[in-house]
Amino acid sequence: MTTGEQHPVLHGWRFRAMVVIVLLSAIGYLVFSLWGGWQEVVAALAKVGVIGTLIALTLSLVNYLIRFMRWQKFLAKLGHNVYWPESLRIYIAGFGLTILPGKAGEAIRSVFLKKHHVSYPESLAAFFSDQFSNLISMMLLVSVGLWAYPQAQPVIIILGGIILAILIFLQQSKWLKSFETFAQRYFPAKISHLITPSIEIILHSKRCFSLPMLLYGISLGLIAWGAEGLAFYYIMHVLGSDMSMQTALFIYAFSMLVGAISFLPGGLGGTEATMIALLILNHVAQPQAVAATVLIRLATLWFAVALGVIAMSTPERTSKA
C-alpha cells in the first residue's frame, strides 16, 4: 500500500478555511448550548465519565462503519469497486462538512470519487440512496415509538404511503426517460440542463432500490441508527432516568428526523430543540434534558465532524495493484 497525493481541494487556504468554519461552528455550538446551564452539562459529563463517553463514541463508530458497508455496496451496485481504505476515508471525510446546509457538505465525496472513475451522477446516486435509506430507517424507528399513540398512527400511515410512492416512482424508467426527452425538446436550456442530470441520478439510484438491496439498506440503517439510539438510552440512564428503550429510540430518531427535514446545517437547532422538548414531555428535568442533548450531539454529530476533518487532511490511500 502506497500513499498518494491529496486532492487539490485540500491544499492551501481552502482547507484552512473549511477547518476554521468547522472550529468556529463547534465553539459557537458549545457556547450557545452551555449558555443557560453549563454547570449542569459539566456535571452530567463528569457523571458519564471517561468509560461512559468511550461507550457512546464506540456506538457512534458502529453507526459510521455500518453505514459505510452500505455505501460500499451501493457503489458496487453502480459498477465501482473502490479500494475500501480509500473509500472509507472518502466516506468519513464527507462528515467533516456535515454542518453545511441541506447535506450539501457530504456531497463532497463526489469530488474525491471522481478521481476513482466514479462519475458525478453515479456518486450522487449513491449519496441519494444512502440518505433515502437513512430516512426510511429513521421513520421505522420513529414508528416503533409512535404506534403506541392512536392519534399518531394516521401520520405514520401517510408518511409510509409517501415513501412507497417515491419508491414506485424511482422504478419508472420509461416515464423518466420520456420526461427527460420532453424537457430537452420543450424546456428552456437552463431548466433542461438541471432536469437531465437529476433524472440521470434517479435512474442510477434505481439499481440501489431493487427489493433485495432495499431490504439490505434499510436493515443496516436500522442497526446503525439503533446503535446511536442505544448510546442516547445509555446516557439517559447514567444520568438517572428510568426511560424505556422504546421511548429513547423514538426521541432520538424523531429528533434526528426533524433535524434532517429542516435542512439546517447538521440539523443544528431543530434536532436539539425537539430532543429537549420531548425529554421534558417525558418528565425529564430541563437541566438534565439540556445536558443529555448536548452530550449525545457531541458524541454523534461533532464526533463525526472531527473524524471528517481528520479524514480530509489524510493523504489518499491507494493499493499497489
C-alpha positions in Angstrom: 0.0 0.0 0.0 1.4 3.4 -1.0 0.5 6.9 -0.1 -0.9 9.1 -2.8 -1.3 12.9 -3.1 -4.0 14.9 -1.5 -6.9 16.2 -3.6 -6.3 19.9 -4.8 -9.4 21.0 -2.8 -7.4 20.2 0.4 -4.5 22.4 -0.4 -3.8 25.9 0.8 -6.4 28.4 2.0 -9.5 26.3 1.0 -8.8 23.6 3.5 -7.7 26.0 6.2 -10.9 28.0 5.6 -13.0 24.8 6.0 -11.3 23.9 9.2 -11.8 27.4 10.6 -15.5 27.2 9.7 -15.9 23.9 11.5 -14.0 25.0 14.6 -16.0 28.3 14.8 -19.2 26.3 14.4 -18.2 23.9 17.1 -17.2 26.7 19.5 -20.4 28.6 18.8 -22.5 25.5 19.3 -20.8 24.8 22.7 -21.2 28.4 23.9 -24.8 28.5 22.8 -25.6 25.1 24.4 -23.9 25.9 27.7 -25.1 29.5 28.0 -28.1 28.6 30.0 -26.8 25.7 32.0 -23.1 25.0 31.7 -22.8 23.7 35.3 -25.5 21.0 34.7 -23.7 20.0 31.4 -20.3 19.8 33.1 -21.8 17.8 36.0 -23.5 15.4 33.5 -20.3 14.9 31.6 -18.5 14.1 34.9 -21.2 11.7 35.8 -21.0 9.9 32.4 -17.2 9.7 32.9 -14.4 8.5 30.6 -15.8 5.0 30.2 -19.3 6.2 29.5 -18.0 8.7 26.9 -16.0 5.9 25.2 -19.1 3.7 25.1 -21.1 6.4 23.4 -18.3 7.2 21.0 -17.9 3.5 20.2 -21.6 3.1 19.4 -21.3 6.2 17.1 -18.4 4.5 15.3 -20.6 1.4 14.9 -23.1 3.7 13.2 -20.5 5.1 10.8 -18.9 1.8 9.9 -22.2 0.0 9.2 -23.4 2.9 7.0 -20.0 2.7 5.2 -20.7 -1.0 4.5 -23.9 0.0 2.9 -22.2 2.8 0.9 -19.6 0.3 -0.5 -22.5 -1.9 -1.5 -24.2 0.9 -3.3 -21.0 1.8 -5.2 -20.6 -1.8 -6.2 -24.2 -2.0 -7.5 -23.3 1.1 -9.6 -20.3 -0.8 -11.0 -17.5 0.6 -8.9 -15.3 -1.3 -6.5 -13.3 1.4 -4.9 -10.3 0.3 -2.7 -12.0 0.1 0.6 -9.5 2.0 2.8 -9.6 4.9 0.4 -13.4 4.6 0.1 -13.7 4.7 3.9 -11.5 7.8 4.1 -13.8 9.5 1.5 -16.9 8.4 3.2 -15.8 9.7 6.6 -14.4 12.9 5.0 -18.0 13.7 4.0 -18.9 14.1 7.7 -16.4 16.9 8.0 -18.7 19.3 6.2 -22.0 18.0 7.7 -22.5 21.4 9.1 -23.2 22.9 5.7 -26.9 23.3 4.8 -29.0 20.6 3.3 -26.5 17.8 3.4 -24.5 19.6 0.7 -21.3 19.1 2.6 -21.5 15.3 2.5 -21.7 15.6 -1.3 -18.0 16.5 -1.3 -17.5 12.7 -1.6 -18.4 13.0 -5.3 -15.3 15.3 -5.8 -13.0 12.6 -4.3 -14.7 9.7 -6.1 -14.3 11.4 -9.5 -10.6 10.5 -9.3 -11.6 6.9 -9.0 -13.6 7.0 -12.2 -17.0 7.3 -10.5 -19.0 9.9 -12.4 -20.8 12.6 -10.6 -24.3 11.2 -11.4 -23.2 7.8 -10.1 -21.7 9.1 -6.9 -24.7 11.4 -6.3 -27.0 8.4 -6.9 -25.1 6.6 -4.2 -25.4 9.6 -1.9 -29.2 9.9 -2.6 -29.6 6.2 -2.0 -27.7 6.5 1.3 -29.7 9.4 2.5 -33.1 7.9 1.5 -32.2 4.6 3.2 -31.4 6.7 6.3 -34.8 8.4 6.1 -36.7 5.1 5.8 -34.7 3.6 8.7 -35.4 6.7 10.9 -39.1 6.6 10.1 -39.3 2.9 11.1 -37.6 3.7 14.4 -40.0 6.6 15.0 -42.9 4.4 14.1 -42.0 1.9 16.9 -42.5 4.7 19.4 -45.4 6.5 17.8 -47.6 3.4 17.2 -48.4 3.3 20.8 -50.3 6.5 20.4 -53.5 6.0 18.3 -53.7 9.7 17.4 -50.3 9.4 15.7 -51.0 6.3 13.7 -52.6 8.1 10.7 -49.4 10.2 10.4 -47.3 7.1 10.2 -49.5 5.6 7.6 -49.4 8.8 5.5 -45.6 9.0 5.7 -45.3 5.3 4.8 -47.5 5.9 1.8 -45.3 8.8 0.7 -42.2 6.7 0.9 -43.9 3.9 -1.0 -44.9 6.3 -3.7 -41.3 7.6 -4.1 -40.0 4.0 -4.3 -42.6 3.2 -7.1 -41.6 6.5 -8.8 -37.9 5.5 -8.8 -38.8 2.3 -10.7 -40.5 4.1 -13.6 -37.5 4.3 -16.1 -39.7 4.7 -19.2 -41.6 7.6 -17.7 -38.4 9.3 -16.5 -36.7 8.9 -19.9 -39.7 10.2 -21.7 -39.8 13.3 -19.4 -36.1 13.8 -20.0 -36.7 13.8 -23.7 -39.6 16.1 -23.4 -37.6 18.5 -21.2 -34.7 18.6 -23.7 -37.1 19.5 -26.5 -39.5 21.9 -25.0 -38.0 23.4 -21.8 -35.5 26.4 -21.8 -31.9 25.2 -21.9 -31.1 26.3 -18.3 -34.0 24.3 -16.9 -33.4 21.2 -19.1 -29.7 21.2 -18.0 -30.9 20.9 -14.5 -33.5 18.2 -15.2 -31.3 16.0 -17.3 -28.6 15.2 -14.7 -31.3 14.9 -12.0 -33.1 12.2 -14.0 -29.7 10.5 -14.6 -29.1 10.4 -10.9 -32.5 8.9 -10.2 -32.0 6.3 -13.0 -28.7 5.3 -11.5 -30.1 5.1 -8.0 -32.8 2.7 -9.2 -30.2 -0.1 -9.1 -29.8 0.6 -5.3 -33.5 0.2 -4.7 -34.2 -3.3 -6.0 -36.1 -5.3 -3.4 -33.0 -7.2 -2.0 -30.9 -4.0 -1.9 -33.7 -2.0 -0.4 -34.1 -4.5 2.5 -30.4 -4.7 2.9 -30.0 -0.9 3.1 -32.9 -0.4 5.5 -31.7 -3.3 7.7 -28.2 -1.8 8.0 -29.8 1.6 8.6 -31.9 0.3 11.5 -28.8 -1.3 13.1 -26.7 1.8 12.5 -29.1 4.4 13.9 -30.3 2.0 16.6 -26.7 2.0 17.8 -26.7 5.7 18.3 -30.2 5.4 19.9 -28.7 2.9 22.3 -26.0 5.5 23.1 -28.7 8.0 23.9 -30.6 5.4 26.1 -27.3 4.7 27.9 -26.6 8.4 28.6 -30.1 8.9 29.9 -29.8 6.0 32.3 -26.4 7.1 33.6 -28.0 10.5 34.3 -30.6 8.8 36.4 -33.6 8.5 34.0 -35.8 5.3 34.0 -36.8 5.9 30.4 -37.6 2.8 28.4 -35.5 1.7 25.3 -38.6 2.2 23.1 -39.0 5.8 24.3 -35.3 6.6 24.0 -35.1 5.3 20.4 -38.2 7.2 19.5 -37.0 10.5 20.9 -33.6 10.2 19.3 -34.9 9.1 15.9 -37.7 11.7 15.8 -35.3 14.5 16.8 -32.8 13.4 14.1 -35.7 13.2 11.6 -36.8 16.7 12.4 -33.2 18.0 12.0 -32.9 16.3 8.6 -36.2 17.6 7.3 -35.3 21.1 8.5 -32.3 21.2 6.1 -30.5 23.2 8.7 -26.7 22.6 8.8 -26.3 19.3 10.6 -29.8 19.7 11.8 -28.4 22.2 14.3 -31.2 23.9 16.4 -34.0 21.7 15.1 -32.7 18.5 16.5 -31.7 19.9 19.8 -35.0 21.8 20.4 -37.0 18.7 19.5 -35.0 16.4 21.7 -35.1 18.8 24.7 -38.9 19.3 24.3 -39.6 15.5 24.1 -37.4 14.8 27.1 -39.3 17.4 29.1 -42.6 16.0 28.0 -41.4 12.6 29.3 -40.8 14.1 32.7 -37.1 14.8 32.4 -36.0 17.9 34.3 -34.9 20.7 31.9 -31.2 20.9 33.1 -30.9 17.1 32.7 -32.6 17.3 29.2 -30.2 20.0 28.0 -27.2 18.1 29.4 -28.3 14.8 27.8 -28.9 16.5 24.4 -25.5 18.3 24.4 -23.7 15.1 25.3 -25.4 12.9 22.7 -24.8 15.5 20.0 -21.1 15.8 20.9 -20.9 12.0 20.8 -22.6 11.7 17.4 -22.6 14.9 15.3 -19.5 16.6 16.5 -17.5 13.4 16.8 -18.3 12.7 13.1 -17.3 16.2 12.1 -14.0 15.8 13.9 -13.3 12.5 12.2 -14.3 14.0 8.9 -11.8 16.9 9.2 -9.1 14.3 10.1 -10.0 12.2 7.1 -10.0 15.2 4.7 -6.4 16.0 5.9 -5.2 12.4 5.5 -3.4 11.5 2.3 -5.1 9.3 -0.3 -4.6 5.6 0.2 -4.1 3.5 -2.9 -3.4 -0.2 -3.5 -0.3 -1.4 -5.2 -2.4 -3.1 -7.8 
